């Protein structure tokens, strides 16, 4: 056997040193890229439709973000890779960064992404990679992105100098302002669809938490000391803060709306995405006592239940269900998932062979993205469970929406009644009864009877034995409405105002009069209920510029009518349609980037030119639910056009081109026919 000479060892050792030096040099060059103006595009960046290779990997996920429809999933991992995949697990692209990409956010519209690293690199890109910009600075701690990526808020820090600041960019990478702060612990940016966009965050000032709101100019609007921001509602109209076992809710102007002391320290708050006056509050609690509370700001505690400590939980997009997941107190490497309805009743539970660390719902009604501690990303589909649950219910499931109807039948009379939804909005419904000449008094009787069963609406007159009778004085064109004492002397301002508003609006829609008097035992009353002062005669409620907005109550959709004329602001038809479209965007199935590009009005017709995001509401081979959802959006837009113009025809274009809806949907053009009735009961 041949003996290895000693100088061979020297050669091998030298090669190892050279190779080590090359590796060290490469790493230093790569790390330097984020602190200089040099941009390195790693050869490992990939594009295309490859199946995601690391679908099950050992990488720890830093951040997980999805778009509104859950078509795109963006995530960053501790291998310094940020990946964008689609719903089918196909890789769109991935980017490698020199330092940890702790923040990776995709816009709700799905068209833009922003990534922030510990090395101070802020990287913004369109998801098609056609547009990018970078900003280098201090370490990126937190990033907040508005739904259409018009604005980006970035919390940065330089620990060695104890320097902290909040930067604010527009979509094109222009730094609009930067303000000094304490260490920022959480950061929220409200929707650009609000008239006033705000940034909310919690910072530590002298070691104590402070909740602060600033506007788009970086001006502080308000702040609260010794509280921590726990949640912001979908469009920023409600904020929840916690301090020990106390939970407080404020509006966007910083006014206190509600507070409650809990029997445990609150950890997490979630607003219902369709009812911002309702919120889940969770905290760890020893023993078997309840630790998940569901509150209504007006009605207080709705229910409470026990879930495992350390659980994740989220509302579905429609706010009708809650999904929880827990593995910390369950079997090793298994997670128990639980489906709970809005009344706190457990509908189903199942196991997943992974430890779920992220649970994300967006706008899709049934899908959620989940991620395990070892980097496994998957989707859960609730649709089979919900179908199973609905199949176990006795009776027919209520239809989610009844489209606008036109025309009348000789043997029927159509009445308009006003009831309230779960957000306390006055919802007009059309009820058909046998033909009558005394329309108003029949409408008042039906108002007392209350809303239809399974309507998800609530009665406004508290007692079915209440008496209301109207008498019209034709000579003076006045209406005297006599009320029984049970109604005229209602207790509580909220209940009195609800009953009064629904009464006045029902009268206004079913009688053509100029003056209305409310009376009891033949005498005019000065107050309605205990506190509601009246200035009689009352004027009927009439909209000068009605805007039709879709709303959701329970599992049902309705058209809500609001006044479009705003004091000191010019309101033309285009602005009114934009307001209606704004309301449509609050629905879970409507893309957040849908927009009105142009409105063309002639004597013969009105053309609404919308962007291509509209197509997402009209998938091919639609289910009944998808057909009705599309009808709801079309009804809102067309009714707003017809009620604010004299045109007889309206048409929707996409990107300036004529467009036909797929089979099964209502047409993209409509002729105005009278009479028409919204929210007809069936």
C-alpha positions as CSV (number, residue, x, y, z in Angstrom):
1,X,0.0,0.0,0.0
2,X,1.3,3.4,-1.1
3,X,2.1,5.8,1.7
4,X,0.7,9.4,1.5
5,X,3.5,11.9,1.6
6,X,3.3,14.7,4.3
7,X,3.4,17.5,1.7
8,X,0.0,16.3,0.4
9,X,-1.5,17.3,3.8
10,X,0.0,20.7,3.4
11,X,-1.6,21.1,-0.1
12,X,-5.0,20.0,1.2
13,X,-4.8,22.3,4.2
14,X,-3.9,25.3,1.9
15,X,-6.9,24.5,-0.3
16,X,-9.2,24.6,2.7
17,X,-7.8,28.0,3.8
18,X,-8.3,29.4,0.3
19,X,-11.8,28.1,0.0
20,X,-12.7,29.4,3.5
21,X,-11.3,32.8,2.5
22,X,-13.4,32.9,-0.7
23,X,-16.6,32.0,1.3
24,X,-15.9,34.6,3.9
25,X,-15.3,37.3,1.2
26,X,-18.5,36.3,-0.6
27,X,-20.5,36.6,2.6
28,X,-19.0,40.0,3.5
29,X,-19.8,41.3,0.0
30,X,-23.3,39.9,0.2
31,X,-24.0,41.4,3.6
32,X,-22.6,44.8,2.5
33,X,-25.1,45.0,-0.3
34,X,-27.8,46.3,2.1
35,X,-25.7,49.0,3.6
36,X,-24.5,50.4,0.3
37,X,-26.0,51.5,-3.0
38,X,-25.1,48.2,-4.6
39,X,-27.9,45.9,-5.3
40,X,-27.1,42.2,-5.7
41,X,-29.6,40.0,-7.5
42,X,-28.9,36.6,-6.3
43,X,-28.8,33.8,-8.8
44,X,-31.2,31.9,-6.6
45,X,-34.0,34.4,-7.4
46,X,-36.6,32.4,-9.3
47,X,-39.7,33.2,-11.4
48,X,-42.4,31.2,-13.0
49,X,-45.0,28.6,-12.2
50,X,-42.8,26.0,-10.6
51,X,-44.4,23.9,-7.9
52,X,-43.2,25.3,-4.6
53,X,-40.1,23.2,-3.7
54,X,-40.1,24.1,0.0
55,X,-43.7,23.5,0.6
56,X,-42.6,21.3,3.5
57,X,-39.3,22.6,4.8
58,X,-37.4,23.2,8.0
59,X,-37.5,27.0,7.5
60,X,-39.1,29.1,10.3
61,X,-41.6,31.5,8.9
62,X,-41.1,35.1,9.9
63,X,-44.1,36.7,8.3
64,X,-47.2,35.5,6.3
65,X,-49.4,37.7,4.3
66,X,-52.3,37.1,1.8
67,X,-54.3,39.3,-0.6
68,X,-58.0,39.9,-0.3
69,X,-59.2,36.9,-2.4
70,X,-56.4,34.6,-1.1
71,X,-55.0,34.2,-4.6
72,X,-51.5,35.1,-3.6
73,X,-49.6,34.2,-0.5
74,X,-46.4,36.1,0.5
75,X,-44.1,34.8,3.2
76,X,-40.6,35.3,4.5
77,X,-38.4,32.7,6.3
78,X,-35.2,32.4,8.3
79,X,-33.3,31.3,5.3
80,X,-33.6,35.0,4.2
81,X,-35.9,34.0,1.3
82,X,-39.2,35.8,0.6
83,X,-41.6,33.8,-1.7
84,X,-44.8,34.5,-3.5
85,X,-47.0,31.5,-4.3
86,X,-50.5,31.3,-5.6
87,X,-53.4,29.3,-4.2
88,X,-52.4,26.2,-6.2
89,X,-48.9,26.1,-4.6
90,X,-47.3,27.4,-7.7
91,X,-44.2,29.6,-7.1
92,X,-44.6,33.0,-8.7
93,X,-41.1,34.2,-7.6
94,X,-38.8,34.3,-4.7
95,X,-36.1,36.8,-3.5
96,X,-33.1,36.3,-1.3
97,X,-32.0,39.0,1.0
98,X,-28.7,39.5,2.8
99,X,-30.3,39.8,6.3
100,X,-33.4,38.6,7.9
101,X,-36.6,39.8,6.1
102,X,-38.7,40.0,9.2
103,X,-41.5,41.9,7.5
104,X,-43.2,40.8,4.3
105,X,-46.6,42.3,3.4
106,X,-48.7,41.9,0.3
107,X,-51.4,44.6,-0.5
108,X,-55.0,43.6,-0.2
109,X,-55.4,44.1,-3.9
110,X,-52.6,41.6,-4.5
111,X,-50.7,43.9,-6.9
112,X,-47.9,45.1,-4.6
113,X,-45.6,43.7,-1.9
114,X,-43.2,45.4,0.5
115,X,-40.3,43.7,2.4
116,X,-38.3,45.0,5.3
117,X,-35.1,43.5,6.6
118,X,-33.0,43.7,9.8
119,X,-30.2,45.2,7.7
120,X,-32.3,48.2,6.9
121,X,-33.5,47.4,3.4
122,X,-37.0,48.4,2.4
123,X,-37.9,46.7,-0.9
124,X,-41.1,47.5,-2.7
125,X,-42.3,45.7,-5.8
126,X,-45.3,45.1,-7.9
127,X,-46.2,41.4,-7.8
128,X,-45.6,41.1,-11.5
129,X,-42.0,42.5,-10.8
130,X,-42.5,45.3,-13.4
131,X,-42.0,48.0,-10.9
132,X,-39.6,48.2,-7.9
133,X,-37.8,50.6,-5.6
134,X,-35.5,50.3,-2.6
135,X,-34.8,52.4,0.5
136,X,-31.8,51.8,2.7
137,X,-31.7,53.0,6.3
138,X,-32.0,51.7,9.8
139,X,-33.3,48.3,10.7
140,X,-36.9,47.7,9.7
141,X,-39.0,46.6,12.7
142,X,-42.6,46.8,11.4
143,X,-44.3,47.6,8.1
144,X,-48.0,48.6,7.5
145,X,-49.4,48.7,3.9
146,X,-52.7,50.2,2.8
147,X,-55.0,48.0,0.8
148,X,-54.1,49.5,-2.6
149,X,-50.5,50.1,-1.5
150,X,-50.9,53.9,-1.9
151,X,-49.1,54.4,1.4
152,X,-46.5,52.5,3.4
153,X,-45.7,53.1,7.0
154,X,-42.3,51.8,8.3
155,X,-41.1,51.6,11.9
156,X,-37.2,51.7,12.1
157,X,-34.6,51.6,14.8
158,X,-30.9,51.9,15.5
159,X,-30.4,50.2,18.8
160,X,-26.8,51.2,19.4
161,X,-27.9,54.9,19.4
162,X,-31.4,54.2,20.9
163,X,-32.9,55.9,17.9
164,X,-36.4,55.1,16.7
165,X,-38.5,56.7,14.0
166,X,-41.6,56.2,11.8
167,X,-41.2,56.8,8.1
168,X,-44.1,57.3,5.6
169,X,-43.8,56.6,1.9
170,X,-46.1,56.8,-1.1
171,X,-46.3,54.0,-3.6
172,X,-43.5,55.5,-5.8
173,X,-40.9,55.5,-3.0
174,X,-41.1,59.2,-2.1
175,X,-40.5,59.7,1.6
176,X,-43.3,62.0,2.7
177,X,-42.1,62.5,6.3
178,X,-40.3,60.9,9.2
179,X,-41.0,61.4,12.9
180,X,-39.0,60.4,16.0
181,X,-40.7,57.9,18.3
182,X,-40.0,55.5,21.0
183,X,-39.7,51.8,20.2
184,X,-42.8,50.9,18.2
185,X,-44.5,47.6,19.2
186,X,-47.3,47.5,16.8
187,X,-48.4,49.5,13.7
188,X,-51.6,49.9,11.8
189,X,-52.5,51.9,8.6
190,X,-56.2,52.4,7.9
191,X,-57.8,52.1,4.5
192,X,-57.3,54.8,1.9
193,X,-61.0,54.6,1.3
194,X,-61.8,56.5,4.4
195,X,-62.1,60.3,4.1
196,X,-59.4,60.5,6.8
197,X,-56.6,58.0,6.7
198,X,-54.8,57.5,10.0
199,X,-51.8,55.6,11.3
200,X,-52.1,54.1,14.7
201,X,-49.2,52.6,16.7
202,X,-48.1,51.7,20.2
203,X,-44.7,53.0,21.3
204,X,-42.7,52.8,24.5
205,X,-42.1,56.2,26.1
206,X,-39.9,56.0,29.2
207,X,-40.7,52.4,29.3
208,X,-44.5,52.9,29.4
209,X,-46.8,52.1,26.4
210,X,-48.5,55.0,24.6
211,X,-51.1,54.7,21.8
212,X,-50.8,57.4,19.2
213,X,-52.7,58.4,16.1
214,X,-51.2,60.5,13.3
215,X,-52.6,61.6,10.0
216,X,-51.1,61.5,6.5
217,X,-49.1,64.7,7.2
218,X,-47.4,63.1,10.2
219,X,-49.3,65.3,12.6
220,X,-50.3,63.8,15.9
221,X,-54.1,63.7,16.3
222,X,-54.4,62.2,19.8
223,X,-52.7,59.8,22.2
224,X,-53.4,57.7,25.3
225,X,-50.8,56.9,27.8
226,X,-50.4,53.6,29.7
227,X,-52.4,51.6,27.1
228,X,-51.5,49.2,24.4
229,X,-53.2,49.1,21.0
230,X,-54.7,45.6,20.5
231,X,-56.8,45.8,17.3
232,X,-58.1,48.1,14.6
233,X,-61.3,47.4,12.8
234,X,-61.3,46.7,9.0
235,X,-61.5,50.3,7.9
236,X,-60.2,52.0,11.0
237,X,-63.4,53.3,12.6
238,X,-62.8,51.4,15.8
239,X,-59.7,50.8,17.9
240,X,-59.3,48.5,20.9
241,X,-56.7,49.0,23.6
242,X,-55.8,46.9,26.6
243,X,-54.4,47.8,30.0
244,X,-54.1,44.8,32.3
245,X,-57.6,43.3,32.5
246,X,-59.3,46.4,31.1
247,X,-60.3,46.6,27.4
248,X,-61.3,50.0,25.9
249,X,-62.7,50.8,22.4
250,X,-62.3,54.3,20.8
251,X,-63.5,55.7,17.5
252,X,-61.0,57.1,14.9
253,X,-61.2,60.5,16.5
254,X,-60.0,59.1,19.8
255,X,-63.3,59.4,21.6
256,X,-64.0,56.6,24.1
257,X,-67.0,54.4,23.1
258,X,-66.8,51.5,25.5
259,X,-64.7,49.8,28.2
260,X,-65.0,46.7,30.3
261,X,-63.0,45.0,33.1
262,X,-62.4,41.3,32.5
263,X,-61.7,38.6,35.0
264,X,-58.3,38.0,33.3
265,X,-55.6,39.9,31.6
266,X,-56.6,40.5,27.9
267,X,-54.1,39.4,25.3
268,X,-55.9,39.6,22.0
269,X,-58.8,41.5,20.5
270,X,-60.5,40.8,17.1
271,X,-63.2,43.0,15.6
272,X,-66.0,41.3,13.6
273,X,-65.1,42.3,10.0
274,X,-68.7,43.0,9.2
275,X,-69.9,44.4,12.5
276,X,-67.4,46.8,14.0
277,X,-69.4,47.2,17.1
278,X,-68.7,43.6,18.1
279,X,-65.4,42.2,19.3
280,X,-63.8,39.0,20.6
281,X,-61.5,39.4,23.6
282,X,-59.2,36.6,24.7
283,X,-56.7,36.0,27.5
284,X,-54.9,33.2,29.2
285,X,-56.7,32.0,32.3
286,X,-55.9,29.3,34.8
287,X,-58.3,26.4,35.4
288,X,-61.4,25.7,33.2
289,X,-63.0,29.2,33.4
290,X,-64.1,30.9,30.2
291,X,-61.3,32.9,28.4
292,X,-63.0,34.0,25.2
293,X,-65.6,36.7,25.5
294,X,-67.8,38.2,22.7
295,X,-69.0,41.7,23.3
296,X,-71.4,44.1,21.6
297,X,-70.7,47.7,22.3
298,X,-74.4,48.4,23.0
299,X,-75.7,45.1,24.4
300,X,-72.6,44.1,26.4
301,X,-71.4,40.5,26.8
302,X,-73.1,38.2,24.2
303,X,-71.4,34.9,25.2
304,X,-68.3,33.4,26.7
305,X,-66.6,30.1,26.3
306,X,-63.4,28.2,27.1
307,X,-60.7,27.6,24.4
308,X,-57.2,26.2,25.0
309,X,-54.6,28.6,26.3
310,X,-52.3,29.9,23.5
311,X,-55.0,29.4,20.8
312,X,-55.1,31.3,17.6
313,X,-58.5,32.5,16.4
314,X,-60.0,34.6,13.6
315,X,-63.3,35.5,12.1
316,X,-64.3,34.3,8.7
317,X,-64.5,37.1,6.1
318,X,-68.3,37.4,6.5
319,X,-68.1,37.6,10.3
320,X,-70.5,34.6,10.7
321,X,-68.0,32.1,12.1
322,X,-64.9,31.9,14.2
323,X,-62.1,29.4,13.7
324,X,-59.7,28.6,16.5
325,X,-56.5,26.4,16.5
326,X,-54.5,25.1,19.3
327,X,-51.6,22.7,19.7
328,X,-49.8,23.8,22.9
329,X,-52.2,21.8,25.1
330,X,-52.9,19.1,22.5
331,X,-51.1,16.1,21.1
332,X,-47.6,16.5,19.9
333,X,-47.4,17.6,16.2
334,X,-51.1,17.9,15.9
335,X,-53.4,21.0,16.0
336,X,-57.0,20.9,17.0
337,X,-59.1,23.2,14.8
338,X,-62.6,24.3,15.9
339,X,-65.4,26.0,14.0
340,X,-67.7,28.2,16.1
341,X,-70.7,30.2,15.0
342,X,-71.5,33.8,15.9
343,X,-73.6,32.6,18.8
344,X,-70.6,30.8,20.4
345,X,-71.9,27.3,19.5
346,X,-69.2,24.8,18.4
347,X,-70.2,23.4,15.0
348,X,-67.3,21.2,14.2
349,X,-63.7,20.2,15.2
350,X,-60.9,18.4,13.4
351,X,-57.2,17.7,13.6
352,X,-54.3,18.8,11.4
353,X,-51.0,17.0,11.5
354,X,-48.9,20.1,12.0
355,X,-48.3,22.8,14.7
356,X,-50.2,25.8,13.4
357,X,-48.3,29.1,14.2
358,X,-50.2,31.4,11.7
359,X,-53.9,31.5,10.9
360,X,-54.9,34.1,8.3
361,X,-58.3,34.9,6.8
362,X,-58.8,37.6,4.3
363,X,-61.7,38.3,1.9
364,X,-62.4,34.8,0.7
365,X,-65.5,33.4,2.4
366,X,-64.3,29.9,3.0
367,X,-60.5,29.8,2.7
368,X,-57.8,30.5,5.3
369,X,-54.0,30.2,5.1
370,X,-52.2,28.3,7.9
371,X,-48.5,27.9,8.6
372,X,-46.7,25.5,10.9
373,X,-43.6,26.2,13.0
374,X,-41.4,24.3,10.5
375,X,-42.5,26.2,7.4
376,X,-45.3,24.1,6.1
377,X,-48.0,26.3,4.5
378,X,-51.4,25.1,3.5
379,X,-55.0,26.2,2.9
380,X,-58.0,25.1,4.8
381,X,-61.4,25.1,3.1
382,X,-64.4,25.5,5.4
383,X,-67.0,25.0,2.6
384,X,-67.5,21.2,3.2
385,X,-67.9,21.8,6.9
386,X,-70.4,24.6,6.3
387,X,-72.4,22.6,3.8
388,X,-72.5,19.7,6.3
389,X,-73.7,22.0,9.0
390,X,-76.4,23.6,6.7
391,X,-77.4,20.1,5.7
392,X,-78.1,19.2,9.3
393,X,-80.4,22.2,9.8
394,X,-84.1,21.6,9.5
395,X,-85.8,23.8,7.0
396,X,-84.6,25.7,4.0
397,X,-81.7,28.1,4.4
398,X,-82.6,31.7,3.8
399,X,-81.5,33.3,0.5
400,X,-78.6,35.6,1.1
401,X,-80.1,38.5,-1.0
402,X,-83.3,39.3,-2.9
403,X,-82.6,41.5,-5.9
404,X,-84.4,44.6,-6.9
405,X,-87.9,43.9,-8.4
406,X,-90.0,46.1,-10.7
407,X,-93.7,46.3,-11.6
408,X,-96.8,45.7,-9.5
409,X,-99.6,43.2,-9.4
410,X,-103.2,44.3,-9.4
411,X,-104.1,42.0,-6.4
412,X,-101.1,43.2,-4.3
413,X,-99.9,46.3,-2.4
414,X,-96.2,46.8,-1.8
415,X,-95.3,48.4,1.5
416,X,-91.9,49.8,2.5
417,X,-91.0,49.1,6.1
418,X,-87.9,50.0,8.1
419,X,-86.2,47.6,10.5
420,X,-82.7,47.6,11.9
421,X,-79.7,45.4,11.1
422,X,-77.1,44.2,13.6
423,X,-75.2,47.5,13.1
424,X,-78.3,49.4,14.0
425,X,-78.8,50.8,10.4
426,X,-82.3,51.4,9.1
427,X,-82.9,48.9,6.4
428,X,-85.9,49.4,4.0
429,X,-87.7,46.2,3.1
430,X,-90.6,45.7,0.6
431,X,-93.5,43.6,2.0
432,X,-96.3,42.5,-0.3
433,X,-99.8,42.3,1.1
434,X,-103.3,41.9,-0.3
435,X,-104.5,45.0,-2.1
436,X,-105.6,47.8,0.2
437,X,-106.5,51.5,-0.2
438,X,-105.3,52.4,3.3
439,X,-101.7,51.9,2.5
440,X,-100.2,53.8,5.5
441,X,-102.2,52.2,8.3
442,X,-101.5,48.7,6.8
443,X,-97.8,49.7,6.7
444,X,-97.9,50.7,10.4
445,X,-99.6,47.4,11.3
446,X,-96.8,45.5,9.5
447,X,-94.2,47.6,11.2
448,X,-95.5,46.5,14.6
449,X,-95.6,42.9,13.4
450,X,-91.8,43.1,12.9
451,X,-89.4,41.7,10.3
452,X,-89.7,38.4,8.5
453,X,-88.3,35.3,10.0
454,X,-84.7,34.5,9.0
455,X,-84.3,38.0,7.8
456,X,-81.4,38.8,10.2
457,X,-83.1,42.1,10.9
458,X,-84.6,43.3,14.2
459,X,-87.9,44.8,15.2
460,X,-87.9,48.5,16.1
461,X,-91.3,48.5,17.9
462,X,-90.7,46.4,21.0
463,X,-94.3,45.1,21.6
464,X,-96.7,43.5,19.1
465,X,-99.6,44.9,21.2
466,X,-98.6,48.5,20.5
467,X,-101.2,50.5,18.7
468,X,-100.5,53.1,15.9
469,X,-103.2,54.8,13.7
470,X,-102.8,57.5,11.2
471,X,-105.4,60.0,10.0
472,X,-104.7,62.3,7.0
473,X,-106.1,65.8,6.8
474,X,-106.3,66.4,3.1
475,X,-107.2,70.2,3.4
476,X,-104.1,71.0,5.4
477,X,-102.0,68.2,3.9
478,X,-101.0,67.0,7.4
479,X,-100.9,63.6,9.0
480,X,-101.8,62.9,12.6
481,X,-100.4,59.7,14.0
482,X,-101.9,58.5,17.3
483,X,-99.6,56.3,19.4
484,X,-100.4,54.0,22.3
485,X,-98.6,54.9,25.6
486,X,-96.4,51.8,25.4
487,X,-94.7,53.4,22.3
488,X,-94.9,57.1,23.1
489,X,-93.4,56.6,26.5
490,X,-90.6,54.1,25.7
491,X,-87.7,54.0,28.1
492,X,-84.1,54.7,27.1
493,X,-82.7,57.1,24.5
494,X,-81.3,54.4,22.1
495,X,-84.6,52.4,22.0
496,X,-86.6,55.6,21.6
497,X,-84.5,56.9,18.7
498,X,-84.6,53.5,16.9
499,X,-88.4,53.3,17.2
500,X,-88.9,56.9,16.2
501,X,-86.6,56.7,13.2
502,X,-88.2,53.6,11.8
503,X,-91.7,55.1,12.4
504,X,-90.9,58.4,10.7
505,X,-89.2,56.7,7.7
506,X,-92.0,54.1,7.3
507,X,-94.5,57.0,7.3
508,X,-92.5,59.0,4.8
509,X,-92.3,56.1,2.3
510,X,-96.0,55.2,2.5
511,X,-97.7,58.6,2.6
512,X,-97.2,61.7,0.5
513,X,-97.6,64.5,3.1
514,X,-95.7,67.7,4.1
515,X,-96.3,67.7,7.8
516,X,-96.5,64.9,10.4
517,X,-97.8,65.2,14.0
518,X,-97.3,62.5,16.7
519,X,-100.0,62.4,19.3
520,X,-101.2,60.3,22.3
521,X,-104.8,60.2,23.3
522,X,-105.5,62.9,20.8
523,X,-102.9,65.3,22.2
524,X,-99.6,66.3,20.5
525,X,-96.6,65.0,22.4
526,X,-93.5,67.1,23.1
527,X,-91.1,64.1,23.7
528,X,-91.0,60.7,22.2
529,X,-89.9,58.2,24.9
530,X,-88.1,59.6,27.9
531,X,-85.5,61.8,26.3
532,X,-86.2,62.4,22.6
533,X,-87.4,66.0,22.2
534,X,-89.7,66.7,19.3
535,X,-90.1,69.9,17.3
536,X,-93.6,69.4,15.7
537,X,-94.7,69.3,13.0
538,X,-92.2,66.8,11.7
539,X,-91.0,66.8,8.2
540,X,-91.0,63.5,6.2
541,X,-87.6,61.9,5.5
542,X,-86.6,62.4,1.8
543,X,-83.2,61.8,0.2
544,X,-82.0,64.6,-2.1
545,X,-79.2,62.4,-3.5
546,X,-79.8,58.8,-2.4
547,X,-76.7,56.5,-2.5
548,X,-77.4,52.8,-2.4
549,X,-74.8,50.8,-0.4
550,X,-74.7,47.1,0.2
551,X,-74.6,46.0,3.9
552,X,-74.5,42.7,5.6
553,X,-76.6,41.6,8.6
554,X,-76.2,38.1,9.9
555,X,-75.9,35.9,6.8
556,X,-78.0,38.2,4.7
557,X,-77.2,41.1,2.3
558,X,-79.4,44.3,2.0
559,X,-79.3,47.6,0.1
560,X,-79.0,50.5,2.5
561,X,-79.9,54.0,1.5
562,X,-77.9,57.0,2.7
563,X,-77.8,60.7,1.8
564,X,-75.2,61.5,-0.8
565,X,-75.3,65.3,-0.4
566,X,-72.5,66.5,1.9
567,X,-72.5,70.0,3.3
568,X,-69.8,72.2,1.8
569,X,-68.9,69.6,-0.7
570,X,-69.7,69.2,-4.4
571,X,-71.6,66.0,-5.1
572,X,-72.0,65.0,-8.8
573,X,-73.1,61.7,-10.1
574,X,-69.6,60.4,-10.4
575,X,-68.9,61.1,-6.7
576,X,-72.2,59.4,-5.7
577,X,-71.3,56.3,-7.7
578,X,-67.9,56.3,-6.1
579,X,-69.6,56.4,-2.7
580,X,-71.7,53.4,-3.6
581,X,-68.6,51.6,-4.9
582,X,-66.9,52.4,-1.7
583,X,-69.6,50.6,0.2
584,X,-69.3,47.6,-2.1
585,X,-65.6,47.3,-1.3
586,X,-66.5,46.6,2.3
587,X,-68.0,43.3,1.3
588,X,-65.8,40.2,1.7
589,X,-66.2,39.1,-1.9
590,X,-65.5,42.5,-3.6
591,X,-61.8,43.2,-4.5
592,X,-60.4,46.2,-2.6
593,X,-58.9,47.6,-5.8
594,X,-62.1,47.9,-7.8
595,X,-62.5,51.5,-9.0
596,X,-64.5,53.8,-11.1
597,X,-62.2,55.1,-13.9
598,X,-64.7,57.4,-15.6
599,X,-68.4,58.2,-15.9
600,X,-69.9,59.3,-19.2
601,X,-73.4,60.8,-19.1
602,X,-75.6,61.7,-22.0
603,X,-79.4,62.3,-22.3
604,X,-79.9,58.6,-23.4
605,X,-77.6,56.7,-21.0
606,X,-74.9,56.7,-18.4
607,X,-71.8,54.6,-18.8
608,X,-69.8,53.5,-15.8
609,X,-66.2,52.6,-16.8
610,X,-64.7,50.4,-14.1
611,X,-61.3,48.7,-14.0
612,X,-60.7,45.0,-14.6
613,X,-60.9,44.1,-10.9
614,X,-64.7,44.0,-11.5
615,X,-64.3,40.6,-13.2
616,X,-63.4,38.9,-10.0
617,X,-67.1,39.3,-8.9
618,X,-68.2,37.3,-11.9
619,X,-66.4,33.9,-11.9
620,X,-67.4,31.4,-14.6
621,X,-70.0,28.7,-13.8
622,X,-71.3,30.6,-10.8
623,X,-73.0,29.1,-7.8
624,X,-76.3,30.7,-6.6
625,X,-74.5,32.6,-4.0
626,X,-72.1,34.1,-6.5
627,X,-75.0,35.1,-8.8
628,X,-76.7,36.9,-5.9
629,X,-73.5,38.6,-4.7
630,X,-73.0,40.0,-8.2
631,X,-76.7,41.1,-8.4
632,X,-76.2,43.0,-5.1
633,X,-73.3,45.0,-6.5
634,X,-75.1,45.7,-9.8
635,X,-78.2,46.8,-8.0
636,X,-76.3,49.2,-5.8
637,X,-74.6,50.9,-8.7
638,X,-77.6,51.0,-11.1
639,X,-80.0,52.3,-8.4
640,X,-77.6,55.0,-7.5
641,X,-77.4,56.1,-11.1
642,X,-81.1,55.9,-11.8
643,X,-82.2,57.7,-8.7
644,X,-79.8,60.6,-9.3
645,X,-80.3,61.2,-13.0
646,X,-83.0,61.2,-15.6
647,X,-81.4,58.6,-17.8
648,X,-83.3,55.6,-18.8
649,X,-80.3,53.3,-19.4
650,X,-77.1,52.5,-17.6
651,X,-74.2,50.4,-18.8
652,X,-71.0,49.1,-17.2
653,X,-67.8,49.0,-19.2
654,X,-64.5,47.4,-18.2
655,X,-61.3,49.5,-19.0
656,X,-63.4,51.4,-21.6
657,X,-64.6,48.3,-23.5
658,X,-68.1,46.9,-23.8
659,X,-68.5,43.8,-21.7
660,X,-71.0,41.0,-21.3
661,X,-71.3,39.2,-17.9
662,X,-70.8,35.4,-18.0
663,X,-73.8,33.1,-18.3
664,X,-75.9,33.0,-15.2
665,X,-75.4,36.6,-14.1
666,X,-77.6,39.7,-14.6
667,X,-76.7,41.9,-17.6
668,X,-74.1,44.7,-17.4
669,X,-76.7,47.1,-18.8
670,X,-80.1,47.9,-17.4
671,X,-83.1,50.0,-18.4
672,X,-84.9,52.0,-15.7
673,X,-88.3,50.7,-14.9
674,X,-90.8,52.1,-12.3
675,X,-91.9,51.3,-9.8
676,X,-89.0,49.4,-8.3
677,X,-88.7,47.8,-4.9
678,X,-85.5,47.1,-3.0
679,X,-85.0,44.3,-0.5
680,X,-88.3,42.5,-1.3
681,X,-89.4,39.9,1.3
682,X,-90.1,36.4,0.0
